Amino acid sequence: MLATRFHHFARIAQVRALAPLLTLGCMMIFCPTGATAQMPNKAESKNMELVGTSDLQGRPAYQPVIHQHGNRWIAYIGLHVGAAPNPLTGVVEGNGTMIVDVTNPRQPRALAHIPGDRLNTNQPSEAQMVRVCDIAGGTYLLRDGGSRTRHEVWNVTDPAAPKFTSTVVDGLCGTHKNWWECDTGVAYLPSQDPRWRNRMTKIYDLSDPAHPKFIRDFGLPGQEPGATSEPAPPLIHGSISYKGRVYMAYGSSNHGVIQILDREKLIKGPAEPTAENLRAPQIGRIDMPVYWGGHTAYPMLSVAMPGYENQAEGKLRDILIVASETTRNDCTGPRHPLFMMDITNPETPFPISSYQLPDAGGNFCDRGGRFGAHSVNESFAPVYYGKLSFVSYFNAGVRALDVRDPFNPTEVGHYIPPRSDRTQPTCTVVVGQPPTGCKTAVQTNNVETDPRGYIYIVDRAGTGMHILQLSGDAKSMAGGK
């Protein structure tokens, strides 16, 4: 009875949390009523097999990161809007951050849930983005919060007892996918600053997490305060900093821009947000068609090109893997591929190949929810780097790609989780009308790997986290990992 009441109150809280968002017009969200969840079905897989699962308390999940604490491995998972009972505390909590011990991946164990904000009708609870660093003598979690109004840091040296450390910046209108350099403490924080046009990036020094230091604001020329050009440049989705360059992806699902920056000039250059100062760190840029966007830009450097061994030039190439995010249900929008871009000459990035899964054979367009690319794993651990890349594909699960020949990325494995009794129907909602097109389907949202070779996928429809390992031919490509 108590569990039933928790579930009832959580569903009410979730619907209330979504209420302010319905003013935005036609949206695709989790259906609060009017659809019955289907019974669990069988997993679909090739060259990938299930190791363990965590239901994440039924909370819709966005981003997992895996961090090593001594001889322990801990997963930190950012969560979408909603609320659910926390069995660890016996309280209904607004969605925030799940912390799960995955040292034994066959038996994941929930350690803690850091709630989002208080549940009320004006402030939906979520904390989608997470990064974790060993820094300043402890282990710290960087996340967004406050219904995406702020960025904050928590001390997770004891992952079962997280402690709030500091607010980095507050008063924002939106946040998104952050990046944290664990060796320097520099953090790149996508933020909708009311003074800027569209979401931009705030850069902070978090080498002392208790005392954040502002470095600068950054965005595309035309986003800065006072700019009037139309249309305003697209919003930032996220950044990845690696080996002296920062790779920025704008637009997410449309009007995409991929930007390659000189990290030194970005961090130490003039901070006043003039158009000239915003252009100064740029090494290269490529503008995408209006129907594709930049969700993730992941560098894969010094790739030995098959068949180029005897050539005088081009034996090693730098590649950028770019994902364009699918955002519409039931294949009603543009198809969103994964792109491979040659950035050996970073001043002139150029696409050389793409990957997308056809609907034929899987009937994915009829399964419900989104079908298409979302993001790729972002670990630089050598177990998969330059060999295999994993792309989350919503109702088509996770797809494993052989990327050793960037001109010909080839799928070598996949895993689609079964639905569960926690999988929430996904609906199309139009203001003033009842939800329509409600179907229950897995929605594999993001994917990450750890240095041991395990693959982690999380579900935006509440199905939980699945921990996978390679098998068959795909396993041999990663040296048996």
N, C-alpha and C positions, 0 to 999 in steps of 0.2 A: 504493500500500500504506500509506504513512504517513497519508494523508488518511482511509483506511478505518479505521485504528487510532484516529485522533483521534475519528472519529464513534462508534466502538464505546465508547471510554472516556467520551465525553460522554453517551451514552445511559445507561450504568451510573451515572454521577454524577447524572444527572437523576432516575433512579428512586430512588437512595438519598436524594436531597434531598427527594423527595416522601414518603418513608416515614413520617416523624413526623406528617404531616398526615392519614394514613389513619386515625388513631385518632379522628378527629372524626366518623366515621360515614359516612352517605350523602353522597357528594360527586360533583361533575362535574369531572373533571380530564383532562389529556392522557393518553391510553391508552399505557402503556409497552410493551405487547405485545398480540398477538392481533388486530391489524388491519393491513391493507396499505394504504398511501397510494395514492390514485387518481392517475392521470396528470393533468397540467395540462389545464384546460378553457378555454373562451373567456370573456373578460370580458363583462359585461353592463352597458350604459351608456345614458344619455340625457342630453344637454346637458352631459356631463362626459367628458373624454378624458385618457388616460394621457400623462404627460410623461416620467417616469423612475421607476426602481425601485432599491431596495437590499435585499438579502436579509437584512441585519442578522445575518449569520453563522448564520441559522436559529434565532435566539433568539426566544422568544415575547415580544411587546412590549406595554407598557401605554400609556405617555404620551409624546407628542412635544412639544417646544417648539422654536421656531425663533428664533435670535438673530442679529442683525447685528453682525459684527466688522469695522468699517470698511467696506471694499468686498466683504467676504465674508459669506456666509450659512451658518450652521452649525445643524444639527439635533442636538438632544440627546434621546435616547430612553431612558426608564426601562423596565426589563425584569422579566418575571415569573420565577418559580422555574425553575431549570435550570442547565445547563452545556453548553458547546460549545467546539470548538477555535477559537482566535483565529488566523487566518492572518497577522496582523500580528506575532505573537510566537512562533507555533509551539507554543503551550501551551494545554491544555484549561483554561478559566477559568470559574468560577462566574458566572452572569449578574449584571450590574450595570448599567452605563450605556454605550450606544453613542453615539459622536460621529461625525457624518457631514457632510462638506462638501457643501452643496446650492447653492453659488453658481451652478453650471450644473446646473439641475434635471434636465437630460436625461442627465447623467453624474454621479450622486452618487458620492462617494468616501469610503469609511470612513477615518477618521483615527485613531481610538483606541477601545479598549474598557476602561472602568474596571471591573475585576472586582468582584463582590460579595465575600462572605467566603470563607474556605477551604472546600474541599469536604470534608464529612464526613457521617456518617450522622445527626448530631444537629442540624445547622444548615443548612437549605436556603439557597441563595444567590439573592438577588434585590435589586433596588433600583428599585422601581416608579416612584417619584415624582421629578420633576425641575423645577427652576425656575432661570433664569439671569438675573443682573443685572450691569450695569456699575456698579461701586461701589468706593469706596476706591482709585481709581486703577487698577483692574484689572477683569477679567471673572471672575465666580465662579459656580459651580454649587452649588445646594442640593439635596440628595437624601436619601432615607432609605437605610438600610443595616443591616448586621448582622442579616440575616433579619428586618428590620423591628423591630429593637431600639433603633435610634438614628437621629438626624438628624445630617448632617455636611456640611461645605463643602469644595469643591475649587477651586483656582485654575485656570481654563481660559483665561487670557489668551492662551496658546498652546494652542489646542484640540487639537493633536496631541500635546501633552506635559502632560497634567493633573497637578497636584500637590496632594496632600492639604494642607488648611489647618487645619481644626479639627473637633472633635466638639462639636456644639451641646448635645446631651443624649443620654445612654445609659441602659441599664437598663430599657428599656420592654418591654412585652409585645406591642406592635403599633403600627404607624404607618400613615398613609395620605396623602391628597392635600394637599400643602402649598401655600402661597401666599406670595409674597415681594414686598413693595412696594419697587421699585427706587429710588424717589425718597427714601424715608425709611429703608430698611433693616429695617423691621418685618416679621417673618415669623410666619405662623400655621401651627402644626405639629400636625396631628392625632396624638395619642399615647395609647396605652393605658398610663397610669400605674397601677402596681399599687395605689396608694392610692385611686384613683378608681373609680367604678362605670361601666363602659363607656368607650369611647374618647372623649377630650375634646380640648381644644386648648391647647397650650403656646405662649405668645407671647414672642418674643425680639427684641431689637434686634441685628440683624446688620449695622449700618452699618460696623462694623469686623469683617469676617468672621473674622479671627484671634482675636478676643476677644468671643465672644457674651455678651450681657447679658440676663439673665432679666427679663421684665416682669411676667407673671402667668400663672396657670392659669385656664382658663375652660371652662364647660360648662353644660348645662341644669340648673336647680334639681332636686335629687334625684340628681345624679351625684356631688356633692362628697363628700369623705371624711366618714364618719360618718352619711351619709344612709341611711335605712332604708325609704323608701317603695317599694312594689311596684306594678307592675313598675318596674325602673329605666328611666330615659329612654333613648331610642335613641342609638346611637353616632354621633359626627360622621363625615361622609364628607369634607367639604372646605369651604373658605371662598373667597370672592372679595371683595377690598377695592377699592372704587371710589367716588371722589368723596365721601368723608366718611362712607360707610356700609360695613358689612361684612355680606355675605350668606352665611349659614351653612345648609348642607344636612345634615340628619341622617337616618339610617335606611337610606339607599341604595336598598333594594328593598322595605322594609316598615316600618310604623309611622313614616312620614316626618314630619319637622318642618322647616319653613322659618322661619328667624329673620332679622330685619333689625335690625342693631345700629347705634348711634351710635358711630362709630369713636373719637371723642375721649373719650367716657365709658368705652369699653372699654379704651383704652390708659392713660388717666390716672386712672381711677376706683380706688376701694379694691380692693386686690388679694387681701385675705383671702377664701378661697372659702366664704363664707356664702351661703345661699339669697338673702338680700336683695341682696348685692353682685353675684350672678350675674344677678339680674333688672334691675339698675339700667341697663345699657346698652341694654336691649331697647326698640326702637321698635315693632315689630310681630312677630306670629307667626301662622302658620297650621299646624294639625295635619291631616295627611293620613289617609285611611283606612288600616287595618292592612295592606292588600294592596298599597299603593304606598309608595314611599320617596323621599327626597331625595338624589339622587346629585350633581347639579350645579344650582346656582342662579346664573344669569348675567344681570346687569342690562342692559337696553337702554332708555336714558333719553331723554326728550324726543322721543318718536315722534310725527310729524305724522299724525293719524288720517284716513284717506281718508273723505270724506263729511262731515267735521266742520268744514269750513272756515268755514261761516257760523254756527256755533254760538257762543253766548256763553261756554261752558265746555267743557272737554274736548278742545280742539284738539290739545293736546300731552299725551301720556300716558307715564308711566313703566311699563315692562313688565319682568317677571322671567321668564326662560325656565327652566323646571324640568324636569329629566329624572329619571325613575324607572327604576332599572336592572333589566333582565331578568337573572335569575341561573340559571334552570333550562333544561335542554336540551329540545329537541323539543316546545316549547310545552306542557310539563306543568305550568307554574305560571301565575299571573295574567298577563294582558297588561299591559305597562308603556308607557304613552303618554309623550309630551312635552307639558307644560302651558305655557300662557301665562297669567301672573297679572298683574292690574292692581295696581301698587303706587304709583299716583299719590298716594294717601293711604296712606303706609307703615304707619300704625297698623292698617289693615284690609286686608291683601292678599287678593285674591279672584281665583279662576280665571275666565277669560273664554273660553278655547278650548283645544283640544288637537289633537294630531296623532298618528296611528299608521298604520303601513302594514298593509293587510290581507294575509292569507296567500293569498287567492284570486288566482290568476294566476301566482304565483311558487312555490307549493308549498314555502314556506320551512320549514314545520313538519316536513317530511320530509327536509330536506337535511342535518340533523345539527347538533349544537351549539346555541347560543343563537339565538333570533330575537326581536328587540325592541330598544327604545331602550337606549342606554347613557349617552352624554354628548354635549355640543355643544362646538364650538370656543370658545375663551376669549379670543381676540385682540380688542383694542379698536381695531385699525387701521381707518381710515375706509373702506378699500376695500369692506368688506362690512357694517360696523356699521350696524344699523338697516335693512338691505336684505335680506341673505341670511344664513341660519344653516345650519350643517351638523351633522347628527346621525349619530353612528356607530350602526349597527344590526346588528352581529354578522354573521350569515350573509347579510344583505341589504345588506352593504356600507355605503356612506355615502349619505345622502339630503340633497339640497340643498332648503331651504325658502325660499320667498318670505315674509318676515315683515313686509313693509311695512304690511300690514293685520293687526295682531295678533289681530283677531277671526276672521280666516280664514287661518291659515297654510296655504300650498299648496305641495306638492312640485313642483319645476320641473326636477329632474335627479337622477341617481343614478349610482353606479359600484360594481360588485361585482367585485373582482379575481378572476382565475382561480386555481384551486388550483395549487400547484407541488409539486415532489418534496420540498420541505421542510415542506409543510403537515402538521401532526401530527393524527392522529385524535383526536377528542374522545369520551370514554367516560363512562358512569355507573359509579361504583365504590362498592360496598357492602362494608364490612369482612367479611373471611372468604369473599368470593365473587369469582370472576373478573370482570374488566371486561365490561360488557354495553353494547349499543346503540352500538358504536363506529362512527362515521362520519367521513369526511374532508371538512371544509367550512371555508371561510374564516371567520374570526371577527374582523371589523373592530372593534377595541377602542376606540380614541380617535382624535379628529380635531383638527387644528389648521390654521390658515392663517397666511400671512405677509403683510406690507404690500405685497408685489408682486402678491398675488392667487393664489399657488399654494396648493393644498390638500394636506395631508399626512395619510395614514391609516396606521395600524400594526395588526398582526394578532397576536392572542393565541395563535394556533395555529402561529406560526412562519413564516407566509408572507412576512413582511418588511414594508417600507415602500413605499407607492405615492404618487408625487407626481402631482397632477392639476391640470387647469385647466378652466375653464368653456368651453362652446361654445354655439352656437345662441342661443335665447331667454334662457337663464340668463346668458350673458355680457353681454348688453345691460343686464340689470338692475343689474349692478355697474359700469356706465359703460364697458363694453368690456374690463374687466380679466379 
